[in-house]
Amino acid sequence: MGGDTSLGSQALFSGEGGMQSFGNGLYMLQLFANICMIETGEGVVLFDLGLPIDGPRIVQEMRAVTELPVCYMIYGHGHADHAFGTRAVLEDAEERGHPRPVILAHENLPGRFDRYQRMLPYHEHINRIQFAIPEGIPAFPWDYIYPDEVFREEMSFTLGGTTFVLKHARGETDDHVWMWIPERKTVCASDFWVWSCPNVGNPFKVQRYALEWAQALEEMAALSPELMLPGHGAAISGASEVEEACRTVARALRSLDDQVVEMLNAGKWQEEILHSFAWPEEFAASPYLAPIYGHPCFVVQALLRQYHGWYDGNPSHLFPAGSGEIAEQVLQLAGGPGKVMEKARKLADAGKTQMALHVVDFVLDAGEGPHAEALELKASLLEDLAAKESSLIARNIFLGGVRQINKELGKE
């Protein structure tokens, strides 16, 4: 297999891969996110443009390979790590006297950029948690270079006798694009492929689309590509290997989608669905679906949000009292915060970490009793969960909670 499945997940966000050549003018610069470079006799096409800090590296690596002009730049989607290394490439073209590259994207991408600029402080905040970015380091892009041309479902162009077909499908975003290069039997997948359980249902982000993600992977597989260049991690080569990878992940997404729909149709509510869906061993053991970034539970949450409203089936929750008021009543029934803390510690000692978190939260929400002691216990419980968690997103949420507690306790 051209992409080592044992390394794909480990290298998901590796910046050590550098520029890799696959022959026939096909290159991939493996950074935090991958940048695909296709060289033709008339010029270069870049697919995905990385983070803002990646721009100079893209130019450096590209110019070590070719002096040809960049004719097209394509945003695989509008996320911060795929559409923001653009300026350095434009400046390189200007310095060399080359024509300005044409930037292509899906028609929904400009609206995404508009929303990001409107909500920049919010995205800075959630990205600091999701990626454990320290204060003082920019956590979200501020320099937005909009596309020159957009399309709705599909568009194609030729350069140097090579055909480039851009296809839209909703997946990680509603502006997601993948590219097919038929003469070279190559798919540039962007984040439709990331060497992880697909990042559907990110706890911080807007709606994502499991079923359409699966359909896109099936469409890729049907083309029998001999090379797939992903949004993150190692490339996969060999028609049978690419097809197996795409169809395995598609089956997993369809399985979760089918289960959620079946249970909703049977009258089940969110909590029951979240605690009863199946993740078969075929998927749990697959190197393509390791829950190191996305997670099956996140996928189910996204499906519930897509197919269902927020009501959970319990009329008591329609206009709920505040969590602090509820906690006060629970502490009174339990005999005070000391009794509740004692129970939380017993649960923690028994290895029931998640339940211990719920119990200690009653003390914190009520604002009564040994507040600092409760915070210390909660931080310890979150550290325990983080140490056992394989999902980067979940782990960083737990550790972000620890950092927040330490600030409150004056430790940071």
C-alpha positions as CSV (number, residue, x, y, z in Angstrom):
1,M,0.0,0.0,0.0
2,G,1.4,3.4,-1.0
3,G,0.1,5.0,2.2
4,D,1.2,3.0,5.2
5,T,-2.0,2.5,7.2
6,S,0.0,1.9,10.4
7,L,1.4,5.4,10.0
8,G,-1.5,7.3,8.6
9,S,-3.3,8.0,11.9
10,Q,-0.1,8.7,13.7
11,A,0.9,11.3,11.1
12,L,-2.5,12.9,11.0
13,F,-1.3,16.4,11.9
14,S,2.4,15.8,11.3
15,G,4.4,18.7,9.8
16,E,7.4,16.5,9.1
17,G,6.4,14.9,5.8
18,G,7.7,17.7,3.5
19,M,7.3,17.6,-0.2
20,Q,6.6,14.2,-1.6
21,S,6.8,13.3,-5.3
22,F,4.5,10.6,-6.8
23,G,5.8,10.9,-10.3
24,N,4.0,12.3,-13.4
25,G,4.0,15.8,-11.9
26,L,2.1,14.9,-8.8
27,Y,3.3,16.2,-5.4
28,M,2.0,16.6,-1.9
29,L,3.4,18.9,0.7
30,Q,2.6,17.3,4.0
31,L,2.3,19.9,6.7
32,F,-0.3,20.3,9.5
33,A,-2.7,20.0,6.5
34,N,-1.6,18.8,3.1
35,I,-1.1,20.9,0.0
36,C,-1.4,19.1,-3.4
37,M,0.7,20.4,-6.3
38,I,0.1,19.2,-9.9
39,E,2.7,20.3,-12.5
40,T,1.7,20.4,-16.2
41,G,3.6,21.7,-19.2
42,E,1.8,25.0,-19.0
43,G,1.9,25.6,-15.2
44,V,1.0,24.5,-11.8
45,V,-2.3,23.8,-10.0
46,L,-2.4,24.0,-6.2
47,F,-5.2,22.3,-4.3
48,D,-5.7,23.3,-0.6
49,L,-3.5,26.2,0.6
50,G,-2.8,25.4,4.3
51,L,-2.6,27.7,7.3
52,P,-1.5,31.3,7.1
53,I,1.9,30.4,8.4
54,D,2.3,27.8,5.6
55,G,2.4,30.2,2.7
56,P,6.2,30.9,2.7
57,R,6.9,27.2,3.1
58,I,4.5,26.3,0.2
59,V,6.4,28.8,-2.1
60,Q,9.8,27.5,-0.9
61,E,9.0,23.8,-1.5
62,M,7.3,24.5,-4.8
63,R,10.1,26.6,-6.1
64,A,12.6,23.8,-5.3
65,V,10.7,21.7,-7.8
66,T,9.5,24.0,-10.6
67,E,9.8,27.5,-11.9
68,L,6.5,27.3,-13.8
69,P,3.7,29.8,-12.9
70,V,0.9,28.8,-10.6
71,C,-2.2,29.1,-12.8
72,Y,-4.9,27.9,-10.4
73,M,-5.4,27.7,-6.7
74,I,-8.3,25.7,-5.4
75,Y,-9.8,25.8,-1.9
76,G,-10.8,22.3,-0.9
77,H,-12.9,24.0,1.7
78,G,-12.8,27.1,3.8
79,H,-11.4,25.9,7.1
80,A,-8.4,27.7,8.6
81,D,-5.9,25.0,7.6
82,H,-7.0,24.7,4.0
83,A,-7.5,28.2,2.5
84,F,-5.1,30.6,4.0
85,G,-1.6,30.2,2.8
86,T,-2.7,32.0,-0.4
87,R,-1.0,35.4,0.0
88,A,2.5,34.2,-0.2
89,V,1.7,32.4,-3.5
90,L,0.2,35.5,-5.0
91,E,3.2,37.6,-3.9
92,D,5.5,35.0,-5.5
93,A,3.6,35.3,-8.8
94,E,3.8,39.1,-8.7
95,E,7.5,39.1,-7.9
96,R,8.2,36.7,-10.9
97,G,6.0,38.7,-13.3
98,H,3.7,35.7,-13.7
99,P,-0.1,36.2,-14.2
100,R,-2.1,36.3,-11.0
101,P,-3.3,32.7,-10.3
102,V,-7.1,32.1,-10.5
103,I,-8.6,31.1,-7.2
104,L,-11.5,28.6,-7.4
105,A,-13.9,27.4,-4.7
106,H,-17.4,26.3,-4.1
107,E,-20.1,29.0,-4.1
108,N,-20.7,28.6,-0.3
109,L,-17.1,29.5,0.6
110,P,-17.5,33.3,0.4
111,G,-20.3,33.1,2.9
112,R,-18.2,31.0,5.2
113,F,-15.4,33.7,5.1
114,D,-18.0,36.4,5.8
115,R,-19.2,34.4,8.9
116,Y,-15.6,33.9,10.1
117,Q,-14.9,37.6,10.0
118,R,-18.1,38.4,11.8
119,M,-17.4,35.9,14.5
120,L,-13.6,36.0,14.7
121,P,-13.4,36.3,18.6
122,Y,-15.7,33.3,18.9
123,H,-13.6,31.2,16.5
124,E,-10.4,32.3,18.2
125,H,-11.8,31.1,21.5
126,I,-13.0,27.7,20.4
127,N,-9.9,27.0,18.4
128,R,-7.7,27.7,21.5
129,I,-9.6,24.9,23.2
130,Q,-9.8,22.5,20.3
131,F,-6.1,22.7,19.4
132,A,-4.7,23.7,22.8
133,I,-3.3,27.0,21.3
134,P,-1.6,29.2,24.0
135,E,-2.6,32.8,24.5
136,G,-0.5,35.2,22.5
137,I,-0.4,33.0,19.4
138,P,-3.1,33.7,16.7
139,A,-5.7,30.9,16.8
140,F,-7.6,31.9,13.7
141,P,-6.9,33.5,10.3
142,W,-7.5,37.2,9.9
143,D,-6.4,37.6,6.2
144,Y,-9.2,36.5,3.9
145,I,-8.5,36.2,0.1
146,Y,-11.8,35.4,-1.6
147,P,-12.1,33.2,-4.7
148,D,-12.1,34.7,-8.2
149,E,-14.6,32.1,-9.5
150,V,-17.1,29.8,-7.7
151,F,-19.2,26.9,-8.8
152,R,-22.2,24.9,-7.5
153,E,-22.0,21.2,-8.3
154,E,-19.1,20.6,-10.7
155,M,-16.7,22.4,-12.9
156,S,-13.7,21.4,-15.0
157,F,-10.8,23.0,-16.7
158,T,-7.7,21.9,-18.6
159,L,-4.1,23.0,-18.3
160,G,-1.2,21.5,-20.2
161,G,-3.3,18.7,-21.6
162,T,-4.4,17.7,-18.2
163,T,-8.1,17.7,-17.1
164,F,-9.1,18.9,-13.6
165,V,-12.6,18.1,-12.5
166,L,-13.9,19.8,-9.3
167,K,-16.8,18.2,-7.5
168,H,-18.9,19.5,-4.6
169,A,-20.3,17.4,-1.8
170,R,-21.3,18.4,1.7
171,G,-19.1,16.6,4.2
172,E,-16.9,18.3,6.8
173,T,-18.3,21.6,5.4
174,D,-21.1,22.7,3.1
175,D,-18.4,24.2,0.8
176,H,-16.4,21.0,0.5
177,V,-14.7,20.2,-2.9
178,W,-12.7,17.2,-4.1
179,M,-10.7,17.0,-7.4
180,W,-10.4,14.3,-9.9
181,I,-7.5,14.2,-12.4
182,P,-8.5,11.5,-14.9
183,E,-5.3,11.4,-17.0
184,R,-3.3,10.8,-13.9
185,K,-5.9,8.6,-12.1
186,T,-5.6,10.8,-9.0
187,V,-8.1,12.1,-6.4
188,C,-7.3,15.1,-4.2
189,A,-9.7,14.5,-1.4
190,S,-9.2,17.4,1.0
191,D,-10.8,16.5,4.4
192,F,-13.1,13.8,2.9
193,W,-10.1,11.7,3.9
194,V,-8.1,12.4,7.1
195,W,-6.9,9.0,8.5
196,S,-9.3,9.2,11.4
197,C,-13.0,8.6,12.2
198,P,-14.4,11.4,10.0
199,N,-14.7,14.7,11.9
200,V,-18.5,14.8,11.7
201,G,-20.1,16.3,14.7
202,N,-17.2,18.4,16.0
203,P,-18.5,19.6,19.4
204,F,-17.6,23.3,18.6
205,K,-18.6,23.6,15.0
206,V,-21.7,24.0,12.7
207,Q,-23.5,21.1,11.0
208,R,-21.6,18.5,9.2
209,Y,-23.0,15.8,6.9
210,A,-22.3,12.1,7.4
211,L,-24.4,10.6,4.6
212,E,-23.2,12.9,1.9
213,W,-19.7,12.4,3.1
214,A,-20.2,8.7,2.5
215,Q,-21.6,9.3,-0.9
216,A,-18.6,11.4,-1.9
217,L,-16.2,8.6,-0.9
218,E,-18.3,6.1,-2.9
219,E,-18.1,8.4,-5.9
220,M,-14.3,8.6,-5.5
221,A,-14.0,4.8,-5.2
222,A,-16.1,4.3,-8.4
223,L,-13.5,6.2,-10.4
224,S,-10.9,3.6,-9.5
225,P,-8.2,6.1,-8.7
226,E,-4.6,4.8,-8.4
227,L,-3.6,7.6,-6.0
228,M,-5.5,9.5,-3.3
229,L,-4.0,12.6,-1.8
230,P,-5.8,13.4,1.5
231,G,-6.3,16.5,3.6
232,H,-4.2,15.2,6.4
233,G,-1.8,12.3,6.7
234,A,-0.2,9.9,4.2
235,A,-1.2,9.4,0.6
236,I,-2.8,6.1,-0.5
237,S,-1.7,4.5,-3.7
238,G,-3.0,1.5,-5.6
239,A,-6.6,1.2,-7.0
240,S,-7.7,-1.6,-4.7
241,E,-6.2,0.1,-1.6
242,V,-7.9,3.4,-2.4
243,E,-11.2,1.7,-3.1
244,E,-11.0,-0.3,0.1
245,A,-10.2,2.8,2.2
246,C,-13.0,4.9,0.7
247,R,-15.7,2.2,0.9
248,T,-14.8,1.2,4.4
249,V,-15.3,4.7,5.8
250,A,-18.4,5.1,3.7
251,R,-19.9,1.9,5.1
252,A,-19.1,3.2,8.6
253,L,-20.8,6.5,8.1
254,R,-23.8,4.8,6.4
255,S,-24.1,2.4,9.4
256,L,-24.3,5.2,11.9
257,D,-26.8,7.1,9.7
258,D,-29.0,4.0,9.2
259,Q,-29.0,3.3,13.0
260,V,-29.9,6.9,13.9
261,V,-32.7,7.1,11.4
262,E,-34.1,3.7,12.4
263,M,-34.1,4.6,16.1
264,L,-35.7,8.0,15.5
265,N,-38.4,6.3,13.4
266,A,-38.9,3.9,16.3
267,G,-39.7,6.8,18.6
268,K,-36.4,6.8,20.6
269,W,-34.9,10.0,21.9
270,Q,-31.4,11.4,21.9
271,E,-30.1,10.0,25.1
272,E,-31.2,6.4,24.3
273,I,-29.7,6.7,20.8
274,L,-26.4,8.0,22.1
275,H,-26.1,5.1,24.6
276,S,-27.3,2.3,22.3
277,F,-25.8,2.8,18.8
278,A,-23.4,0.1,17.6
279,W,-19.9,0.6,16.4
280,P,-19.0,-2.8,14.9
281,E,-15.6,-4.4,15.4
282,E,-14.9,-4.1,11.7
283,F,-14.8,-0.3,12.1
284,A,-13.4,-0.2,15.6
285,A,-10.3,-2.2,14.4
286,S,-9.9,-0.4,11.1
287,P,-6.8,1.7,10.6
288,Y,-8.9,4.1,8.5
289,L,-11.3,4.9,11.4
290,A,-9.2,5.4,14.5
291,P,-11.0,7.8,16.8
292,I,-7.9,10.0,17.1
293,Y,-9.7,13.2,15.9
294,G,-13.3,12.5,15.1
295,H,-15.3,10.0,17.2
296,P,-18.3,7.8,16.5
297,C,-20.2,9.5,19.3
298,F,-19.6,12.9,17.6
299,V,-21.0,11.5,14.3
300,V,-24.2,10.4,16.1
301,Q,-24.5,13.8,17.7
302,A,-24.2,15.4,14.2
303,L,-26.9,13.1,12.8
304,L,-29.2,13.8,15.6
305,R,-28.7,17.6,15.1
306,Q,-29.4,17.1,11.4
307,Y,-32.5,15.0,11.6
308,H,-34.0,16.1,14.9
309,G,-34.8,19.1,17.0
310,W,-33.4,19.9,20.5
311,Y,-36.3,18.5,22.6
312,D,-35.2,15.4,24.4
313,G,-38.5,13.8,25.1
314,N,-38.8,14.8,28.7
315,P,-41.3,17.6,29.3
316,S,-39.5,18.6,32.4
317,H,-36.7,19.9,30.2
318,L,-38.8,22.1,27.9
319,F,-38.3,25.2,30.1
320,P,-35.7,24.0,32.6
321,A,-34.7,25.6,35.8
322,G,-31.1,26.8,36.1
323,S,-28.5,24.2,36.9
324,G,-27.5,26.1,40.0
325,E,-31.1,26.0,41.4
326,I,-31.4,22.3,40.7
327,A,-28.0,21.6,42.3
328,E,-29.1,23.5,45.5
329,Q,-32.1,21.2,45.8
330,V,-29.9,18.1,45.3
331,L,-27.5,19.2,48.0
332,Q,-30.3,19.6,50.4
333,L,-31.7,16.2,49.7
334,A,-28.2,14.6,49.9
335,G,-27.4,16.2,53.3
336,G,-25.1,19.0,52.1
337,P,-22.1,19.4,49.9
338,G,-19.8,17.4,52.2
339,K,-21.9,14.3,51.6
340,V,-21.9,14.9,47.8
341,M,-18.1,15.3,47.8
342,E,-17.8,12.1,49.7
343,K,-19.9,10.3,47.1
344,A,-17.9,11.8,44.3
345,R,-14.6,10.6,45.7
346,K,-16.0,7.1,46.2
347,L,-17.1,7.0,42.6
348,A,-13.7,8.3,41.5
349,D,-11.9,5.6,43.6
350,A,-14.1,3.0,42.0
351,G,-13.0,4.1,38.5
352,K,-16.4,5.7,37.7
353,T,-14.8,8.9,36.5
354,Q,-17.6,10.2,34.4
355,M,-20.2,9.7,37.1
356,A,-17.9,11.3,39.6
357,L,-17.8,14.4,37.4
358,H,-21.6,14.6,37.3
359,V,-21.8,14.4,41.1
360,V,-19.1,16.9,41.8
361,D,-20.7,19.4,39.4
362,F,-23.7,19.6,41.8
363,V,-21.4,21.2,44.4
364,L,-19.9,23.5,41.9
365,D,-23.2,24.5,40.3
366,A,-24.8,25.2,43.7
367,G,-21.9,27.4,44.7
368,E,-21.9,26.0,48.2
369,G,-19.5,24.2,50.3
370,P,-15.8,23.4,49.6
371,H,-15.6,25.1,46.3
372,A,-11.8,24.9,45.9
373,E,-11.8,21.2,46.9
374,A,-14.5,20.5,44.4
375,L,-12.5,22.3,41.7
376,E,-9.4,20.3,42.6
377,L,-11.3,17.0,42.3
378,K,-12.9,18.0,39.0
379,A,-9.5,18.9,37.6
380,S,-8.1,15.5,38.7
381,L,-11.1,13.7,37.1
382,L,-10.7,15.6,33.8
383,E,-7.0,14.7,33.7
384,D,-7.8,11.1,34.2
385,L,-10.3,11.2,31.3
386,A,-7.7,13.0,29.1
387,A,-5.1,10.4,29.8
388,K,-7.3,7.7,28.5
389,E,-8.8,9.6,25.5
390,S,-7.6,9.0,22.0
391,S,-9.6,11.8,20.3
392,L,-7.5,14.9,20.0
393,I,-10.7,17.1,20.2
394,A,-12.1,15.3,23.3
395,R,-8.7,15.2,25.0
396,N,-8.2,19.0,24.5
397,I,-11.6,19.8,25.8
398,F,-10.8,17.9,29.0
399,L,-7.4,19.5,29.3
400,G,-9.0,22.9,28.5
401,G,-11.3,22.4,31.5
402,V,-8.2,21.7,33.7
403,R,-6.6,24.9,32.5
404,Q,-9.7,26.9,33.3
405,I,-9.9,25.4,36.7
406,N,-6.3,26.1,37.4
407,K,-6.8,29.8,36.4
408,E,-9.7,30.0,38.8
409,L,-7.6,28.5,41.6
410,G,-4.8,30.9,40.8
411,K,-2.4,28.3,39.5
412,E,-1.9,29.8,36.1
